[in-house]
Amino acid sequence: MKIAYLTTLYPEYAEKFYRQHPNLRKASHKEQKAALNYDHFTFGDGYQIALKNAGSSFETFFLNATILQTAWANEKIGPNKQSLEKIALAQIKEFKPDVLWFDDHHYNLLDTLRKEIPSIRLVMGYSGSAMFKNANYKNFDLVISCAQEVVDYLNSQNIKAVQLHHGFNPDILSRINKITNDQKHLYDIIFIGQLLLNKDFHLNRHEILSALVKSSNITIFTTNSGINPLDLAKILRNQALGKTGISLREISFKLQDYFTIKRSCRPPIFALEAYKTIQQSKITFNIHADSSPRFASNARLFEITGAGSCLLTDWKKNINDLFVDGKECVTYRNTNELLDKLKWLLNDTRALHEIALAGQKKTLELHTFTRRAEDLLKIISNNIK
């Protein structure tokens, strides 16, 4: 079984990655790809390794990675300038996949891939918990989502969807141990993630993080740490005019939360740098997007526990299916409970350490890419033509 996964890199991550590895700008496509896989942004080489061990092939193609894609085109096609879409088409044609996992919204490219690559027998789409309004999920034979809320909704719309949790690659531990310099517990509590002021994204997250900033020494790593307040006001004003249904009263509260949160914000971190920082934190805070009100599903659940930090996360109805609350993670249902449990963990070092170790053990046993690859192959076998 050959699976092609087409996706994109966060522009902030791609820029930072090549800034930190300037020699890669002129390296071969193979060298660049290996370095990106090793750094482990999103899936990294997790599925690639796990599926190879299961007798299948998995290749990731980063549609918007200009430096990487141009290197491939120069080597395979020649120095004639090609569009990124044409390069991706040529790459996937060469790979001849049985399955195309299309995690993007360039539907003209999807149509072309279907028409020009006869080996493709199944096209899978992807959605996180927040469904993008411009996404046409009917373009896919099947949609995979980490969030049960999305799966339930799509199935109700007669769009076939299945749930697949994120996973952790145990190889990450040896990679980050090489660069941590034994700096344990550098932070009491951290949060790593986005802070989008949009309906169905992170409105509740702003409120909760504001309370944490006021009551703890939390460090927040986010792409939004450098937003100009005037730009933020314009964004919120536009949203109040009907794009997301945020009222003017809500805007005033969100602006207050923003200025509170900003003093604890740091520039974003990604991939191995993020895993290293999680490992260096006693507690790592997690909160789902507003679009996941019922089910625990985000990647941080497994990133935090896998790296060995104590997971402090919002309570969801399925949390005990993933981690035993109070033994392998700690949950909260409201702000007061969150602050109480944070205080307890910081004061009870033994309990914090035991929960972190138990959470990591559970992830390394049940939530690895090896396990997820087994689930993915079952999903494919049940749906491929």
Summary of the structure (lengths in Angstrom):
residues: 385
radius of gyration: 21.2
end to end distance: 12.8
largest distance: 62.4
contacts: 1273
relative contact order: 0.13
helix: 51%
strand: 15%
